[in-house]
Amino acid sequence: MLVVAALVVTMVGIALAAWYGGENHAGTVTVTSAASQPAAGTPVNAAVAAGAHDFVRFACDQCHGEQGVGDISPDVPALTDVGKTFTVAQMTTIIERGLGSSSDPKKPYMPVWHGIISKQQISDIVAYLNAGLPAVQGAEPIPVPQDQGDAVAGSILYTNLGCVNCHGPNGLGGVPNPQSADQIIPSLSGKGFREEFPPAQIREIIVSGSVLGKPPIVSMPHWGSILTDAEVSQLIAYIGTLS
C-alpha cells in the first residue's frame, strides 16, 4: 500500500508540474522539444509522401529550403505556412503557371512547371504543403561530393537542381515546350550545342535564366542568387562532358 501511495503522489506531482509549466500556465511559453517532432520516416499519407519526394525531385527544396523552411534567398518565401494562406486551387495554379518574371539574376521567380510536373504530382505536392511539409524518409537531395572533381559534383547538381526534368538524362533533351520558338526544351549535348553555347554563355544562362517566364511556356529558372559561382562552374564542367 505504501508503494502504491507513493506512485500515486509521484504521478500527481508530474501532472501538476506539466500543467504549471505548460501552455495552461499564464505568462509562460511552451517550448516543444525536437524529440516531440515527427521523425523522418514517420508514416504519412501516401499522397503526402509522394509530394515530399516530388518536392525534392523537382528542386523545390533548392529554392524554398529543406521541408520548405526558406533561408535560401530573401526573394524566395518559406512554405511552412503556405497551406494556411493559399487554397488548393491557388497553389496548383502557382505551380503550373509560375509566379512573376524578372531579368534581374538576383531576383529568382517561380518558373512555369506546366507540362513538366504531372497533375497527379502537383496534387501530391499540394497535399505535402497542406500537411505542413513533414519529414519523409528518403525525400532528400543526393549528397554532392566535393573531392571527386567538378564534373562529378556537377552531375549530382544536375539531378538535385531538377535540370534533368527538363533537359533530360545526360542532357539529351526531348521534353516538349510547344509554345516556345523551337517547341522543345533544348538538349545540352552534342557538337552543335557546344559550338552555339560556349562556357561563358552557358554560365550567363544558368545565372540569369530565361526571361520568358510566361505560361504556358516552360522557362529556365534564375539561379543567380541560389547557386554559388563554384556550383555554376561544376554544372558547366558536367555539361562539357556530354556528347
matplotlib code that plots the C-alpha trace (Angstrom):
import matplotlib.pyplot as plt

x = [0.0, 2.8, 4.4, 1.1, 0.5, 4.0, 3.4, 0.1, 1.7, 4.5, 2.1, 0.0, 3.2, 4.2, 0.8, 0.8, 4.3, 3.3, 0.2, 2.0, 4.9, 2.9, 0.6, -2.1, 0.0, -0.4, 2.8, 4.8, 5.7, 5.6, 8.7, 8.3, 11.5, 12.9, 12.2, 8.5, 8.6, 7.7, 10.9, 11.9, 10.3, 7.1, 4.3, 2.4, -0.4, 0.8, 0.0, 1.9, 4.9, 4.8, 4.6, 7.7, 9.7, 8.4, 9.3, 12.9, 12.8, 11.7, 14.1, 11.5, 13.8, 16.7, 14.9, 12.4, 14.7, 14.6, 11.0, 10.2, 11.8, 13.3, 16.6, 17.9, 17.2, 15.4, 13.3, 12.0, 9.5, 9.3, 6.4, 5.8, 2.5, 1.5, -1.3, -2.9, -2.5, -3.5, -6.2, -5.5, -6.6, -4.3, -1.3, -2.0, -2.1, 1.1, 3.0, 1.6, 1.8, 4.6, 4.7, 6.3, 9.2, 12.4, 15.5, 17.5, 19.5, 19.4, 15.6, 14.6, 11.0, 8.7, 9.1, 6.3, 6.0, 3.1, 3.9, 6.8, 5.1, 2.0, -1.3, -1.0, 2.4, 1.1, -1.7, 0.7, 3.0, 0.0, -1.0, 2.5, 2.3, -1.1, 0.3, 2.9, 5.8, 6.6, 9.9, 9.6, 12.2, 14.3, 12.9, 16.3, 18.8, 21.8, 24.9, 27.3, 30.9, 33.4, 36.6, 35.9, 36.2, 33.9, 32.2, 31.2, 29.8, 28.0, 26.4, 24.8, 23.8, 22.2, 19.8, 19.3, 18.5, 15.9, 17.8, 17.3, 13.5, 13.6, 16.8, 16.7, 19.2, 22.7, 21.3, 19.6, 16.6, 13.4, 10.9, 8.2, 7.7, 5.0, 4.6, 8.3, 10.0, 11.5, 8.7, 11.1, 13.4, 16.9, 19.4, 22.7, 24.8, 26.5, 28.8, 26.1, 25.3, 28.9, 29.5, 26.5, 26.9, 30.5, 31.0, 30.7, 27.3, 26.2, 27.1, 25.1, 22.0, 22.3, 22.7, 20.1, 17.7, 15.2, 13.1, 10.1, 8.5, 5.0, 2.7, 2.3, 6.0, 8.3, 11.1, 14.6, 14.8, 17.1, 19.8, 21.9, 21.1, 20.7, 23.9, 27.5, 30.0, 31.7, 28.4, 27.8, 31.3, 30.6, 27.4, 29.4, 32.1, 29.5, 27.7, 31.1, 31.3, 28.1, 28.3]
y = [0.0, 2.4, 1.8, 2.3, 5.6, 6.8, 6.1, 8.0, 11.0, 10.9, 10.8, 13.6, 15.7, 15.1, 16.1, 19.3, 20.2, 19.6, 21.8, 24.5, 24.7, 24.2, 26.4, 26.3, 28.5, 32.2, 34.0, 31.0, 29.8, 26.1, 25.0, 21.9, 19.8, 18.3, 14.9, 15.5, 16.4, 13.7, 11.9, 11.2, 8.0, 8.5, 7.0, 9.6, 9.6, 8.1, 11.3, 13.4, 11.0, 11.2, 15.0, 15.1, 13.2, 15.3, 18.4, 17.2, 15.7, 19.0, 21.0, 22.9, 22.4, 24.1, 27.5, 27.1, 25.2, 21.7, 21.0, 24.5, 26.3, 29.0, 30.8, 30.2, 33.6, 36.7, 36.7, 33.1, 32.6, 29.8, 27.4, 26.3, 28.1, 28.2, 25.7, 28.2, 31.1, 29.6, 27.3, 24.1, 25.8, 28.7, 26.5, 24.4, 27.5, 28.9, 25.6, 25.2, 28.8, 30.2, 33.5, 36.6, 37.1, 39.1, 39.9, 40.5, 37.4, 38.3, 38.1, 34.5, 33.8, 30.7, 29.1, 27.6, 23.8, 23.1, 20.1, 19.1, 18.2, 16.0, 16.9, 13.9, 15.1, 18.6, 17.3, 15.3, 18.3, 20.4, 17.6, 17.7, 21.5, 21.2, 18.6, 21.1, 19.6, 16.7, 14.9, 11.8, 9.1, 9.2, 12.6, 14.4, 15.5, 13.4, 14.4, 16.3, 15.1, 17.9, 15.8, 14.0, 16.8, 19.5, 17.2, 14.7, 17.4, 18.9, 15.6, 15.4, 19.1, 18.4, 16.0, 17.9, 21.1, 19.5, 20.1, 16.5, 17.0, 19.5, 18.8, 15.0, 12.4, 13.3, 16.5, 14.6, 16.9, 15.9, 17.5, 19.3, 23.1, 23.7, 27.4, 28.2, 29.2, 25.7, 23.8, 21.8, 22.3, 22.1, 19.4, 20.2, 17.7, 17.3, 19.3, 21.7, 22.8, 23.3, 25.4, 27.6, 27.9, 28.4, 28.1, 31.8, 31.9, 28.7, 30.5, 33.5, 31.4, 29.4, 32.6, 34.7, 32.1, 32.7, 35.9, 34.2, 33.4, 33.4, 30.5, 28.2, 28.4, 26.5, 28.8, 28.4, 29.4, 32.1, 30.5, 33.7, 34.1, 30.4, 28.9, 29.8, 30.6, 27.2, 25.3, 27.0, 26.0, 22.4, 22.4, 23.7, 21.1, 18.4, 19.8, 19.8, 16.0, 15.4, 14.2]
z = [0.0, 0.8, -2.6, -4.4, -2.5, -3.3, -7.0, -6.9, -5.3, -7.8, -10.8, -9.4, -9.0, -12.5, -13.8, -11.8, -13.0, -16.6, -16.1, -14.4, -16.8, -19.9, -22.0, -19.3, -17.1, -17.9, -18.6, -19.7, -23.2, -24.0, -26.0, -28.0, -28.0, -31.1, -29.6, -29.8, -33.5, -36.1, -37.0, -40.6, -41.6, -39.5, -41.5, -43.6, -46.1, -49.5, -51.4, -48.8, -49.1, -52.9, -52.7, -50.4, -52.9, -55.8, -53.8, -53.9, -57.4, -58.9, -56.9, -54.8, -51.8, -53.6, -53.6, -50.7, -48.4, -47.0, -45.9, -47.2, -44.3, -46.5, -45.7, -49.2, -50.8, -49.4, -52.6, -52.2, -49.4, -46.9, -47.4, -43.8, -43.5, -47.2, -46.6, -44.3, -46.8, -50.1, -51.3, -53.2, -56.4, -55.8, -55.1, -58.1, -60.3, -59.0, -59.6, -63.1, -64.3, -62.2, -60.4, -61.7, -64.1, -63.9, -66.0, -62.8, -61.9, -58.3, -58.2, -58.8, -59.7, -59.6, -63.0, -65.2, -64.5, -66.8, -68.9, -66.7, -63.5, -64.0, -62.5, -60.1, -58.9, -58.5, -56.4, -54.3, -53.8, -52.7, -50.3, -48.9, -48.4, -46.7, -44.4, -43.2, -45.1, -42.7, -42.8, -45.1, -45.2, -48.4, -49.6, -49.6, -52.3, -53.2, -51.3, -53.6, -53.4, -53.3, -53.7, -56.9, -59.4, -60.8, -63.4, -60.8, -58.5, -61.4, -62.4, -59.0, -59.0, -62.4, -60.7, -57.4, -59.2, -61.4, -64.7, -65.6, -65.6, -68.5, -70.3, -69.9, -68.7, -69.9, -71.4, -74.3, -74.2, -75.9, -73.4, -75.3, -74.9, -77.5, -77.1, -77.4, -80.7, -81.3, -79.5, -77.4, -74.4, -75.9, -75.3, -73.7, -75.6, -78.9, -81.1, -82.3, -78.7, -77.7, -80.8, -80.2, -76.4, -75.2, -71.4, -70.8, -72.4, -70.5, -67.3, -68.2, -69.0, -65.7, -63.7, -65.4, -66.7, -69.4, -69.2, -70.9, -67.6, -69.0, -69.2, -70.9, -72.0, -69.7, -68.6, -67.4, -63.7, -62.4, -60.3, -59.8, -56.1, -55.3, -56.6, -55.8, -58.5, -57.7, -58.2, -61.6, -62.6, -61.6, -63.7, -66.7, -66.2, -66.2, -69.3, -71.0, -70.7, -72.6, -76.1]

ax = plt.figure().add_subplot(projection="3d")
ax.plot(x, y, z, "-o")
ax.set_aspect("equal")
plt.show()
